[in-house]
Amino acid sequence: MSSTEARSRSIGFLAVGLAVVGFSISSAAIKWSESTGSVVAFWRMIGAVVGWWIIVLIARKRTGRPLPTRETWKLVLPPGLFFGLNIAIFFTAITRTSIAHAEFITTLTPLVLLPAGAAFFGERPNWGALKFGLISVVGIALVLTFGPKGGEATLGGNLLMVLVIGTWTSYMLTSKRARTRGVDVLDFMACMMPFSLITAGPIAASIAGTGLFSLSARGWFVVALLALVTGMLGHGCIIYAQRHLPVATISIIQTGQPALSVFWGFVVLGESVRSPQIAGMVLVVVGLSMFTWASQRPTAATPTSGVSPADIAQAGSTS
């Protein structure tokens, strides 16, 4: 490996590391805000809208880059609506269950995305990878079964996290459709964020009512923090790292995010974690890492959609 390649990989690892740390703090930050989760989600997305459009306008002024086309807006509408649902539900659920439950339930998303990619995009994934998902399922069972008895986790919150998996899967599938039709990253994010407000806004308003505009100082601080750290920096670092690292490598690094989220929950909120849950977390990370690694192995047929098994396996974060 040349010195240039080594430096490129180092930059890629740094970018993914920053993204994982940024995404991991979101759950603890939401609960620490002591605000309604859907309201924080709503204002966080407004902050992200402003941030991405500042970048678009700067790019237009400096390079003459055209604004997103009408066709781009049409293609990005479905993923934008699903993203708004996903974030609003996730931010609500995280205030009704423990971070350990929330984060590790969502790690099952790649196990849903792999067969979904085969059904919707004609993928030919390595089906043998799914057997490693059973390790993660056992780990999830331990995390849920041995949760603390102090009321941090609720059945309602856990069920909301299952809905999060469904909305994130829908977002991933519809966003891949837009990307394979030529929508670049900047145009996608700039169009997707405004559309997400169409679904996130009514959810926030129905839950908070007039409280939609009455966040505490701590709540506004968390909104600004998440808009910058997750809405801009986190997503931007992942996109940047894709030029320097294989998708498989990025995916495997991201499997450590839930455990880091639990760490922040312990440090910031004092949430307890029991020994069997720690064992379950290890199983989840190991199982998901093996699943991601195996899903990258080539198969006899080549996907016809332009969406690789590696892309499907990289479920990413819902933060």
C-alpha positions as CSV (number, residue, x, y, z in Angstrom):
1,M,0.0,0.0,0.0
2,S,1.4,3.4,-1.0
3,S,1.7,6.3,1.5
4,T,-1.1,8.1,-0.4
5,E,-3.4,5.1,-0.1
6,A,-2.5,4.7,3.6
7,R,-3.3,8.4,4.3
8,S,-6.5,8.1,2.4
9,R,-7.6,5.1,4.5
10,S,-6.6,6.9,7.7
11,I,-8.8,9.8,6.7
12,G,-11.6,7.5,5.9
13,F,-11.3,5.7,9.3
14,L,-11.3,9.1,11.1
15,A,-14.4,10.2,9.2
16,V,-16.3,7.1,10.1
17,G,-15.2,7.3,13.7
18,L,-16.4,10.8,14.0
19,A,-19.8,9.8,12.5
20,V,-20.2,6.9,14.8
21,V,-19.4,9.0,17.9
22,G,-21.8,11.7,16.6
23,F,-24.7,9.3,15.9
24,S,-24.1,7.5,19.2
25,I,-24.7,10.6,21.4
26,S,-28.1,11.3,19.9
27,S,-30.2,8.9,22.0
28,A,-28.7,10.2,25.3
29,A,-29.0,13.8,24.1
30,I,-32.7,13.4,23.3
31,K,-33.5,11.9,26.8
32,W,-31.2,14.5,28.5
33,S,-33.1,17.3,26.8
34,E,-36.2,16.4,28.9
35,S,-38.3,17.5,26.0
36,T,-40.9,15.8,23.8
37,G,-38.9,13.6,21.4
38,S,-41.0,14.4,18.3
39,V,-40.6,18.1,18.9
40,V,-36.8,17.8,19.1
41,A,-37.0,15.8,15.9
42,F,-39.0,18.5,14.2
43,W,-36.7,21.3,15.0
44,R,-33.6,19.2,14.4
45,M,-34.7,18.6,10.9
46,I,-35.4,22.3,10.3
47,G,-31.8,23.0,11.4
48,A,-30.6,20.3,9.0
49,V,-32.7,21.9,6.2
50,V,-31.1,25.3,6.8
51,G,-27.6,23.7,6.9
52,W,-27.9,21.7,3.7
53,W,-29.4,24.6,1.7
54,I,-26.6,26.9,2.9
55,I,-24.2,24.4,1.3
56,V,-26.3,24.2,-1.9
57,L,-26.3,28.0,-2.2
58,I,-22.6,28.3,-1.5
59,A,-21.8,25.6,-4.1
60,R,-24.1,27.5,-6.6
61,K,-22.3,30.8,-6.0
62,R,-18.8,29.4,-6.1
63,T,-19.1,26.8,-8.9
64,G,-22.3,27.6,-10.7
65,R,-23.8,24.3,-9.6
66,P,-27.5,24.1,-10.7
67,L,-30.3,23.8,-8.2
68,P,-32.1,20.5,-7.9
69,T,-34.4,19.8,-10.8
70,R,-38.1,19.1,-10.7
71,E,-37.4,15.4,-11.5
72,T,-35.0,15.3,-8.5
73,W,-37.7,16.6,-6.2
74,K,-40.2,14.0,-7.4
75,L,-37.7,11.1,-6.9
76,V,-36.8,12.3,-3.4
77,L,-40.4,12.8,-2.2
78,P,-41.0,9.2,-1.0
79,P,-37.8,8.8,0.9
80,G,-38.2,12.2,2.4
81,L,-41.7,11.3,3.8
82,F,-40.4,8.0,5.2
83,F,-37.4,9.7,6.8
84,G,-39.6,12.2,8.6
85,L,-41.7,9.3,9.9
86,N,-38.6,7.4,11.0
87,I,-37.0,10.3,12.9
88,A,-40.2,11.4,14.6
89,I,-41.0,7.9,15.8
90,F,-37.4,7.2,16.8
91,F,-37.1,10.4,18.8
92,T,-40.5,9.6,20.5
93,A,-39.6,6.0,21.2
94,I,-36.2,6.8,22.8
95,T,-38.0,8.8,25.5
96,R,-40.2,5.7,26.3
97,T,-37.6,2.9,26.5
98,S,-34.0,2.4,27.6
99,I,-31.2,3.3,25.2
100,A,-30.0,-0.3,25.3
101,H,-33.4,-1.6,24.1
102,A,-33.8,1.1,21.5
103,E,-30.4,0.9,19.9
104,F,-30.1,-2.9,19.8
105,I,-33.6,-3.4,18.4
106,T,-32.7,-1.3,15.5
107,T,-29.6,-3.3,14.8
108,L,-31.9,-5.9,13.3
109,T,-32.6,-3.6,10.3
110,P,-29.9,-5.1,8.0
111,L,-31.6,-8.5,8.4
112,V,-34.7,-7.0,7.0
113,L,-33.0,-5.0,4.3
114,L,-31.2,-7.9,2.7
115,P,-34.3,-9.9,1.6
116,A,-36.1,-6.6,0.9
117,G,-33.3,-5.7,-1.5
118,A,-33.7,-9.0,-3.3
119,A,-37.5,-8.5,-3.6
120,F,-37.5,-4.9,-4.8
121,F,-34.2,-4.5,-6.7
122,G,-33.6,-8.0,-8.0
123,E,-30.6,-8.4,-5.8
124,R,-28.8,-11.8,-5.5
125,P,-27.4,-11.5,-2.0
126,N,-25.4,-14.1,-0.2
127,W,-28.3,-15.8,1.7
128,G,-25.8,-17.7,3.8
129,A,-25.1,-14.4,5.6
130,L,-28.5,-14.6,7.3
131,K,-27.4,-17.4,9.5
132,F,-25.1,-15.0,11.3
133,G,-28.2,-12.8,12.0
134,L,-29.4,-15.5,14.3
135,I,-26.5,-14.7,16.6
136,S,-27.8,-11.1,16.8
137,V,-31.3,-12.2,17.4
138,V,-30.2,-14.3,20.4
139,G,-28.3,-11.2,21.6
140,I,-31.4,-9.0,21.2
141,A,-33.4,-11.5,23.2
142,L,-30.9,-11.2,26.1
143,V,-30.9,-7.4,26.0
144,L,-34.7,-7.3,26.1
145,T,-35.3,-10.2,28.6
146,F,-32.8,-8.9,31.2
147,G,-33.6,-5.2,31.0
148,P,-33.6,-3.2,34.2
149,K,-36.7,-3.4,36.4
150,G,-36.6,0.3,37.2
151,G,-39.1,1.3,34.5
152,E,-36.6,2.7,32.0
153,A,-37.9,0.4,29.3
154,T,-41.5,0.0,28.3
155,L,-43.3,-2.4,25.9
156,G,-44.8,0.6,24.1
157,G,-41.4,2.1,23.5
158,N,-40.0,-1.2,22.3
159,L,-42.9,-1.6,19.8
160,L,-42.3,1.9,18.5
161,M,-38.7,0.8,17.8
162,V,-40.1,-2.0,15.7
163,L,-41.9,0.7,13.6
164,V,-38.6,2.5,13.3
165,I,-37.2,-0.6,11.6
166,G,-40.1,-0.6,9.1
167,T,-39.9,3.1,8.3
168,W,-36.1,3.0,8.0
169,T,-36.3,0.0,5.7
170,S,-38.8,1.9,3.5
171,Y,-36.5,5.0,3.5
172,M,-33.5,2.9,2.4
173,L,-35.4,1.2,-0.4
174,T,-36.9,4.4,-1.8
175,S,-33.7,6.4,-1.4
176,K,-31.8,3.7,-3.3
177,R,-34.3,4.1,-6.1
178,A,-33.6,7.9,-6.3
179,R,-29.8,7.4,-6.1
180,T,-29.8,4.8,-8.9
181,R,-31.6,7.2,-11.1
182,G,-28.8,9.7,-10.8
183,V,-29.6,11.9,-7.8
184,D,-26.3,13.0,-6.2
185,V,-25.8,13.2,-2.5
186,L,-26.0,17.0,-2.1
187,D,-29.2,17.3,-4.1
188,F,-30.7,14.3,-2.3
189,M,-30.1,15.7,1.2
190,A,-31.2,19.2,0.2
191,C,-34.5,17.9,-1.1
192,M,-35.1,15.1,1.4
193,M,-34.9,17.2,4.5
194,P,-37.7,19.6,3.6
195,F,-40.0,16.7,2.6
196,S,-39.3,15.0,5.9
197,L,-41.0,17.9,7.7
198,I,-44.3,17.0,6.0
199,T,-44.6,13.8,8.1
200,A,-42.5,14.8,11.1
201,G,-44.4,18.1,11.6
202,P,-47.9,16.8,12.1
203,I,-46.6,14.0,14.5
204,A,-44.8,16.6,16.6
205,A,-47.8,18.9,16.6
206,S,-50.3,16.2,17.5
207,I,-48.1,15.1,20.5
208,A,-47.0,18.4,21.7
209,G,-49.8,20.8,20.7
210,T,-48.8,24.3,21.6
211,G,-45.7,22.9,23.2
212,L,-44.2,22.7,19.7
213,F,-42.7,26.2,20.3
214,S,-41.9,26.0,24.0
215,L,-38.7,24.0,24.2
216,S,-36.6,24.7,27.3
217,A,-33.1,26.2,26.9
218,R,-31.7,22.6,27.3
219,G,-34.1,21.4,24.5
220,W,-33.0,24.1,22.1
221,F,-29.3,23.3,22.9
222,V,-30.0,19.6,22.0
223,V,-31.8,20.6,18.8
224,A,-28.8,22.7,17.7
225,L,-26.3,19.9,18.7
226,L,-28.2,17.2,16.8
227,A,-28.7,19.4,13.7
228,L,-25.0,20.0,13.5
229,V,-23.5,16.7,14.8
230,T,-25.9,14.2,13.2
231,G,-27.9,16.1,10.6
232,M,-24.8,17.6,9.0
233,L,-21.5,16.2,10.4
234,G,-22.5,12.6,10.9
235,H,-24.2,12.0,7.5
236,G,-21.5,14.1,5.8
237,C,-18.7,12.1,7.2
238,I,-20.2,8.8,6.1
239,I,-20.7,10.1,2.6
240,Y,-17.1,11.4,2.6
241,A,-15.7,8.1,3.9
242,Q,-17.3,6.2,1.0
243,R,-14.5,7.6,-1.2
244,H,-11.8,6.3,1.0
245,L,-13.0,3.0,2.5
246,P,-15.0,0.0,1.2
247,V,-18.7,0.0,2.2
248,A,-18.1,-3.3,4.1
249,T,-15.5,-1.7,6.3
250,I,-17.7,1.3,7.1
251,S,-20.6,-1.1,7.9
252,I,-18.5,-3.2,10.3
253,I,-17.2,0.0,12.1
254,Q,-20.8,1.2,12.5
255,T,-21.8,-2.0,14.4
256,G,-20.1,-0.6,17.4
257,Q,-22.5,2.4,17.5
258,P,-25.2,0.8,19.7
259,A,-22.8,-0.2,22.4
260,L,-21.3,3.3,22.4
261,S,-24.8,4.7,22.7
262,V,-25.4,2.6,25.8
263,F,-22.2,3.9,27.2
264,W,-23.4,7.5,26.8
265,G,-26.7,6.5,28.4
266,F,-24.8,5.2,31.4
267,V,-22.5,8.3,31.7
268,V,-25.0,11.0,30.9
269,L,-28.3,9.5,32.3
270,G,-27.2,6.9,34.7
271,E,-29.1,4.2,32.9
272,S,-28.3,0.7,34.3
273,V,-27.1,-2.2,32.2
274,R,-27.2,-5.8,33.6
275,S,-24.5,-8.4,33.0
276,P,-26.6,-10.7,30.7
277,Q,-27.4,-7.6,28.6
278,I,-23.7,-6.9,28.1
279,A,-23.3,-10.5,26.9
280,G,-26.3,-9.9,24.6
281,M,-24.7,-6.7,23.2
282,V,-21.5,-8.6,22.4
283,L,-23.5,-11.2,20.6
284,V,-25.3,-8.5,18.6
285,V,-22.1,-6.8,17.5
286,V,-20.4,-10.1,16.7
287,G,-23.4,-11.4,14.8
288,L,-24.0,-8.2,12.8
289,S,-20.3,-7.9,12.0
290,M,-20.2,-11.5,10.6
291,F,-23.4,-10.9,8.8
292,T,-22.0,-7.7,7.1
293,W,-18.8,-9.4,6.2
294,A,-20.5,-12.5,4.7
295,S,-23.0,-10.3,2.8
296,Q,-20.1,-8.7,0.9
297,R,-18.9,-12.0,-0.6
298,P,-19.6,-12.3,-4.3
299,T,-22.4,-14.4,-5.6
300,A,-22.8,-16.2,-8.8
301,A,-25.1,-13.6,-10.3
302,T,-24.5,-9.9,-10.6
303,P,-27.2,-7.5,-9.3
304,T,-29.2,-5.9,-12.1
305,S,-30.3,-2.8,-10.3
306,G,-27.0,-1.0,-9.8
307,V,-27.5,-1.4,-6.0
308,S,-24.9,-3.8,-4.5
309,P,-25.4,-6.2,-1.6
310,A,-22.9,-4.1,0.2
311,D,-25.1,-1.1,-0.1
312,I,-28.1,-3.0,1.3
313,A,-26.1,-4.4,4.1
314,Q,-25.1,-0.9,5.2
315,A,-28.2,-0.1,7.1
316,G,-26.8,2.9,8.8
317,S,-28.2,4.9,11.6
318,T,-31.6,6.3,12.2
319,S,-30.4,9.3,14.1
